Amino acid sequence: MRKIFTVAIVVLLSVNLFGQSLSGVESVEYDPINNRYLASSDNSSIVAIAPNGGLSYFGSGTDADYGMEVMSGTLFVISNNGIKGYNLVNENEVMNLTIPGVQFLNGMGSNGVDKLWVSDFNGLSIYEVDVSNIAAPSSIMVADQTDLDNKQPNGIVYDGSNSRILIVTWGSNASIKAMDLTSYTVTNVVANTGVGSIDGIDYDNDGNWYISSWSPARITKYSNDFSTSEVITVPGISNPADICYAIETDTLAIPGGNQVLFVGFENQSVGIEEENFEAYGIYYNSGYPVVKFEFMTDQDAKFEIVDMGGRVVYTVLEGKQPKGAQTVILSSIGLYAGTYLCRLTSKELSFTDRIIIP
């Protein structure tokens, strides 16, 4: 009986569509009521991104500086070290909360009903915000620098099945921490992720976790219990900030720099006969190639795209790569349609194989 090796299919839906219109994108959130994404930028405006890529301003005089959350028909945003709420239908301001003593509010998470959690990046603290009465919201500090091991907190996500929030941290040897929502005790989930300066965190339909790091600039996918991880390489990614996984569309939105990248994860898989799977695999979805491989140890590697004349036209990866599985999405590199070679060289694994760009 043949065994089947199954891998998830990853598709890049669109890239660099908004480079001329967005600037310094810090956060992005999916608006399920209007089927659009909302992005905060460095000029404090909120930009709505339609499914066809069209851009428009959200509301009149609205502003958002960093983290955002959509909850109960309201867009909550960090603005001027406070928290504002905007109605998603009429786009009017419905809440404005000032939190005394904060230094730099950055990341935000929610339970989807009545609670927000925000990180004070410079104040090394976490605040819980009760918005059950949106006309009279309240806040309380629930973690300080001692609780956070003097790490700078950034992105936050709610983990309801475990009654906790997960907090990613900045700086070298960045960690993923958990705060129990009953005792407010903070513990390490991953004490050292092996990456630096994690900005955002979110989860998908299957309970997998995604984090965005600046050093190196990439997405790392963790299993539900954080026991395994996989690198997701998206060429063109830059300073990935507060990511958003839209469960409704199985799409990960990656803001950073002057763009928002969208990576779609379709609800399908491809079976590959195990005896034909030798350390790497090339798959296609919507005509675009996806390359998957795995290193048994940390090692230097180079992954290049070469034209049929032998010229290197794009370097996807170069330098130290971590142990474990990697998925490389090749629909964002802007090559002309045609046949190319993808070439990986490392001490452990080397291959050259043909790919087709539609």
C-alpha positions as CSV (number, residue, x, y, z in Angstrom):
1,M,0.0,0.0,0.0
2,R,1.4,3.3,-1.0
3,K,1.9,6.0,1.6
4,I,0.9,9.6,0.8
5,F,2.9,12.7,1.7
6,T,0.5,15.6,2.0
7,V,1.5,19.3,1.9
8,A,-0.5,22.4,2.2
9,I,-0.8,24.6,-0.9
10,V,0.2,28.2,-0.6
11,V,-0.6,30.9,-3.2
12,L,0.4,34.5,-3.3
13,L,-2.7,36.4,-4.4
14,S,-1.2,39.8,-5.1
15,V,1.9,41.9,-4.3
16,N,3.1,45.4,-4.6
17,L,-0.3,46.6,-5.8
18,F,-0.3,49.6,-3.5
19,G,3.3,50.7,-3.4
20,Q,2.4,54.1,-4.9
21,S,-0.5,54.8,-2.5
22,L,0.5,53.4,0.9
23,S,3.3,54.6,3.0
24,G,4.8,53.1,6.1
25,V,2.0,50.5,6.6
26,E,2.0,49.5,10.3
27,S,-1.1,47.3,10.6
28,V,-3.9,45.7,8.5
29,E,-7.3,44.2,9.5
30,Y,-10.0,42.4,7.6
31,D,-13.4,43.9,7.6
32,P,-15.9,41.0,7.2
33,I,-18.9,43.3,7.0
34,N,-17.7,45.1,3.9
35,N,-15.3,42.4,2.6
36,R,-12.2,44.7,2.5
37,Y,-8.9,45.2,4.3
38,L,-8.2,48.3,6.4
39,A,-4.6,49.5,6.7
40,S,-3.0,52.1,9.0
41,S,-0.1,54.2,7.5
42,D,2.5,56.6,8.7
43,N,0.5,59.6,7.9
44,S,-2.1,58.3,10.4
45,S,-4.8,57.8,7.7
46,I,-6.8,54.6,7.4
47,V,-6.9,53.2,3.9
48,A,-9.6,50.7,2.7
49,I,-8.4,48.1,0.3
50,A,-11.1,46.6,-1.9
51,P,-11.0,43.0,-3.3
52,N,-10.0,44.4,-6.7
53,G,-7.1,46.3,-5.2
54,G,-8.9,49.7,-5.3
55,L,-8.0,52.1,-2.5
56,S,-10.1,54.7,-0.6
57,Y,-9.9,56.5,2.6
58,F,-11.8,55.1,5.6
59,G,-14.1,57.8,7.0
60,S,-13.4,61.5,7.3
61,G,-10.7,62.6,9.7
62,T,-10.1,59.1,11.0
63,D,-6.6,58.1,12.1
64,A,-4.6,55.1,13.2
65,D,-1.0,54.9,14.0
66,Y,-0.3,51.3,14.9
67,G,-2.3,48.2,16.0
68,M,-5.9,47.7,14.9
69,E,-8.7,45.2,15.7
70,V,-12.1,44.6,14.2
71,M,-14.6,43.5,16.8
72,S,-18.4,43.6,17.1
73,G,-18.9,45.9,14.1
74,T,-16.2,48.4,15.3
75,L,-12.7,49.1,14.1
76,F,-10.6,49.8,17.2
77,V,-7.3,51.5,16.5
78,I,-4.3,52.9,18.4
79,S,-4.1,56.6,17.8
80,N,-1.9,59.2,19.6
81,N,-1.2,56.7,22.4
82,G,-4.9,56.3,23.0
83,I,-7.6,54.0,21.6
84,K,-10.4,55.0,19.2
85,G,-13.3,53.1,17.8
86,Y,-15.0,53.6,14.4
87,N,-18.3,52.1,13.3
88,L,-17.6,49.9,10.3
89,V,-20.8,50.8,8.5
90,N,-21.0,54.6,8.7
91,E,-17.2,55.0,9.6
92,N,-18.0,57.5,12.4
93,E,-16.0,57.7,15.6
94,V,-17.8,55.9,18.4
95,M,-15.1,55.7,21.1
96,N,-12.0,57.7,22.3
97,L,-10.1,56.4,25.3
98,T,-7.0,57.9,26.9
99,I,-4.8,55.7,28.9
100,P,-2.7,57.7,31.4
101,G,1.0,57.1,31.7
102,V,1.5,55.1,28.6
103,Q,4.7,55.7,26.5
104,F,4.2,54.0,23.2
105,L,1.1,51.9,22.5
106,N,1.9,49.5,19.6
107,G,0.2,46.1,19.3
108,M,-3.5,45.1,19.9
109,G,-5.5,42.0,20.3
110,S,-9.2,41.3,21.1
111,N,-11.4,38.5,22.3
112,G,-13.9,39.3,19.6
113,V,-16.6,40.3,22.1
114,D,-15.8,43.0,24.7
115,K,-12.0,43.0,25.6
116,L,-8.9,44.5,24.0
117,W,-5.3,44.1,25.0
118,V,-2.7,46.6,24.0
119,S,1.1,46.6,24.4
120,D,3.1,49.6,25.6
121,F,6.3,49.1,23.7
122,N,8.4,51.6,25.6
123,G,6.7,51.2,28.9
124,L,7.2,47.4,28.8
125,S,3.6,46.7,29.9
126,I,0.3,45.3,28.8
127,Y,-3.1,46.9,29.3
128,E,-6.5,45.3,29.3
129,V,-9.3,47.4,27.9
130,D,-13.0,46.8,28.7
131,V,-15.2,48.0,25.9
132,S,-18.4,46.2,26.9
133,N,-19.9,49.7,27.4
134,I,-18.3,51.5,24.4
135,A,-19.6,54.9,25.7
136,A,-17.6,54.4,28.9
137,P,-14.5,52.1,28.2
138,S,-12.0,51.4,31.0
139,S,-8.4,50.2,31.1
140,I,-6.1,48.5,33.6
141,M,-2.4,47.5,33.5
142,V,-2.1,43.7,33.7
143,A,1.6,43.1,33.1
144,D,4.7,45.2,33.7
145,Q,8.4,45.0,32.8
146,T,9.1,42.4,35.5
147,D,6.4,40.1,34.2
148,L,7.7,40.5,30.6
149,D,11.4,39.8,31.6
150,N,12.2,43.4,30.4
151,K,11.3,42.4,26.9
152,Q,9.6,45.0,24.7
153,P,6.1,43.7,23.9
154,N,4.7,44.1,20.4
155,G,1.9,42.1,18.7
156,I,-0.9,40.4,20.7
157,V,-3.4,37.7,19.8
158,Y,-6.2,36.1,21.8
159,D,-6.0,32.3,22.4
160,G,-9.5,31.6,23.6
161,S,-9.1,27.8,23.8
162,N,-6.4,28.2,26.4
163,S,-7.9,31.4,28.1
164,R,-4.8,33.4,27.4
165,I,-3.2,36.0,25.2
166,L,0.0,35.5,23.3
167,I,2.5,38.3,23.1
168,V,5.5,38.6,20.8
169,T,8.5,40.6,21.7
170,W,11.1,42.9,20.0
171,G,14.9,42.8,20.0
172,S,17.3,40.0,19.6
173,N,16.4,36.5,20.8
174,A,12.8,37.5,20.6
175,S,10.3,35.3,22.5
176,I,6.6,34.4,22.4
177,K,5.0,34.8,25.8
178,A,1.6,33.8,27.1
179,M,-0.5,35.7,29.7
180,D,-3.2,33.6,31.6
181,L,-6.4,35.7,31.7
182,T,-7.4,34.3,35.1
183,S,-4.2,34.9,37.1
184,Y,-2.5,37.3,34.6
185,T,0.7,35.2,35.0
186,V,3.1,35.6,32.1
187,T,5.1,32.6,30.9
188,N,7.3,31.7,27.9
189,V,5.7,29.7,25.1
190,V,8.9,29.9,23.0
191,A,11.7,31.4,25.0
192,N,13.9,32.0,22.0
193,T,12.3,31.9,18.5
194,G,15.7,32.2,16.8
195,V,14.6,35.4,15.1
196,G,14.8,39.1,16.1
197,S,12.2,41.8,16.5
198,I,8.9,40.1,16.1
199,D,6.1,42.5,15.1
200,G,2.9,40.6,14.6
201,I,1.1,37.3,15.4
202,D,-2.1,35.7,14.3
203,Y,-3.7,32.3,13.7
204,D,-5.4,30.4,10.9
205,N,-8.4,28.1,10.6
206,D,-6.5,25.1,11.8
207,G,-5.1,26.8,14.9
208,N,-1.6,27.3,13.5
209,W,0.3,30.4,14.5
210,Y,2.1,32.9,12.3
211,I,4.6,35.5,13.4
212,S,6.3,38.3,11.4
213,S,9.9,39.1,12.2
214,W,12.2,41.9,11.0
215,S,15.5,40.0,11.5
216,P,15.4,38.1,9.3
217,A,12.4,39.6,7.4
218,R,10.1,36.6,7.1
219,I,7.0,34.8,8.3
220,T,7.4,31.8,10.6
221,K,4.5,29.3,11.0
222,Y,4.1,27.3,14.2
223,S,1.9,24.3,14.9
224,N,-1.0,24.7,17.3
225,D,1.1,23.7,20.3
226,F,4.3,25.4,19.1
227,S,6.1,22.1,18.9
228,T,7.1,22.5,15.3
229,S,7.8,25.5,13.0
230,E,8.2,26.2,9.3
231,V,9.7,29.2,7.5
232,I,7.4,30.9,4.9
233,T,9.5,32.8,2.5
234,V,7.7,35.5,0.5
235,P,10.1,37.3,-1.9
236,G,9.7,41.1,-1.6
237,I,8.7,41.1,2.0
238,S,10.0,44.2,3.9
239,N,9.8,45.0,7.6
240,P,6.7,42.8,8.0
241,A,4.5,44.5,10.7
242,D,1.2,43.7,12.3
243,I,-0.1,40.8,10.2
244,C,-3.7,39.7,9.9
245,Y,-5.0,36.2,9.0
246,A,-8.5,36.6,7.6
247,I,-10.1,33.2,8.5
248,E,-13.1,34.1,6.3
249,T,-10.9,34.0,3.2
250,D,-8.0,31.9,4.4
251,T,-5.6,34.8,3.6
252,L,-2.7,36.2,5.4
253,A,-2.2,39.9,4.9
254,I,1.4,41.1,5.5
255,P,1.8,44.9,5.9
256,G,5.3,46.5,5.7
257,G,7.0,49.4,4.1
258,N,4.9,50.8,1.3
259,Q,2.9,47.6,0.5
260,V,0.6,45.0,1.7
261,L,1.3,41.4,0.6
262,F,-1.6,38.9,0.5
263,V,-0.8,35.2,0.8
264,G,-3.8,32.8,0.3
265,F,-4.0,29.4,1.8
266,E,-6.6,27.4,-0.1
267,N,-8.6,24.6,1.5
268,Q,-7.0,21.8,-0.5
269,S,-3.9,19.7,-0.6
270,V,-1.9,17.7,-3.1
271,G,-0.9,14.1,-2.5
272,I,2.7,13.2,-3.5
273,E,3.9,9.6,-3.4
274,E,6.4,9.3,-0.6
275,E,8.9,7.3,-2.6
276,N,9.1,10.1,-5.1
277,F,9.6,12.9,-2.5
278,E,13.3,13.4,-2.0
279,A,14.1,16.3,0.4
280,Y,12.3,18.8,-1.8
281,G,9.1,19.2,-3.8
282,I,7.7,21.7,-6.4
283,Y,4.0,22.2,-6.6
284,Y,1.7,24.5,-8.6
285,N,-1.4,26.3,-7.6
286,S,-3.2,28.8,-9.8
287,G,-0.3,28.3,-12.2
288,Y,2.4,29.6,-9.8
289,P,5.2,27.4,-8.4
290,V,5.7,26.7,-4.7
291,V,9.0,25.1,-3.6
292,K,9.2,23.1,-0.3
293,F,12.3,21.7,1.3
294,E,13.8,20.9,4.6
295,F,17.2,21.2,6.4
296,M,18.2,18.9,9.1
297,T,20.6,21.4,10.6
298,D,21.2,25.2,10.5
299,Q,23.4,25.9,7.4
300,D,24.4,28.5,4.8
301,A,22.3,28.2,1.6
302,K,21.6,30.0,-1.6
303,F,18.4,29.7,-3.5
304,E,18.4,31.4,-7.0
305,I,16.2,31.6,-10.0
306,V,18.2,31.1,-13.3
307,D,17.0,31.7,-16.8
308,M,17.6,29.2,-19.6
309,G,20.7,31.0,-20.6
310,G,22.3,30.4,-17.2
311,R,21.9,33.9,-15.9
312,V,20.8,34.4,-12.3
313,V,17.7,36.6,-12.5
314,Y,16.6,36.6,-8.9
315,T,18.2,35.5,-5.6
316,V,15.5,34.3,-3.2
317,L,17.6,33.2,-0.2
318,E,21.2,33.7,0.7
319,G,23.0,33.2,4.0
320,K,22.3,31.2,7.2
321,Q,19.1,29.3,7.1
322,P,17.4,27.6,10.1
323,K,16.9,23.9,10.6
324,G,13.4,22.7,9.6
325,A,10.9,23.0,6.7
326,Q,10.7,26.0,4.4
327,T,8.1,27.0,1.9
328,V,9.1,29.4,-0.8
329,I,6.3,31.2,-2.8
330,L,7.5,32.3,-6.2
331,S,4.6,34.4,-7.5
332,S,5.9,37.7,-6.1
333,I,9.2,38.0,-8.0
334,G,7.9,39.8,-11.1
335,L,9.5,37.6,-13.8
336,Y,8.3,37.4,-17.4
337,A,6.3,34.3,-18.3
338,G,8.5,31.5,-19.3
339,T,10.6,28.5,-18.2
340,Y,13.3,29.0,-15.5
341,L,15.5,26.9,-13.2
342,C,15.3,27.1,-9.4
343,R,18.7,26.2,-7.9
344,L,19.4,25.5,-4.2
345,T,22.9,25.0,-3.0
346,S,23.9,24.1,0.6
347,K,26.2,21.7,2.5
348,E,23.3,19.3,3.0
349,L,20.9,19.7,0.1
350,S,21.5,20.8,-3.5
351,F,19.1,20.6,-6.4
352,T,18.3,22.3,-9.7
353,D,14.9,21.9,-11.2
354,R,12.7,23.5,-13.8
355,I,9.8,25.8,-13.0
356,I,7.3,27.6,-15.2
357,I,6.2,31.2,-14.5
358,P,2.7,31.8,-16.2
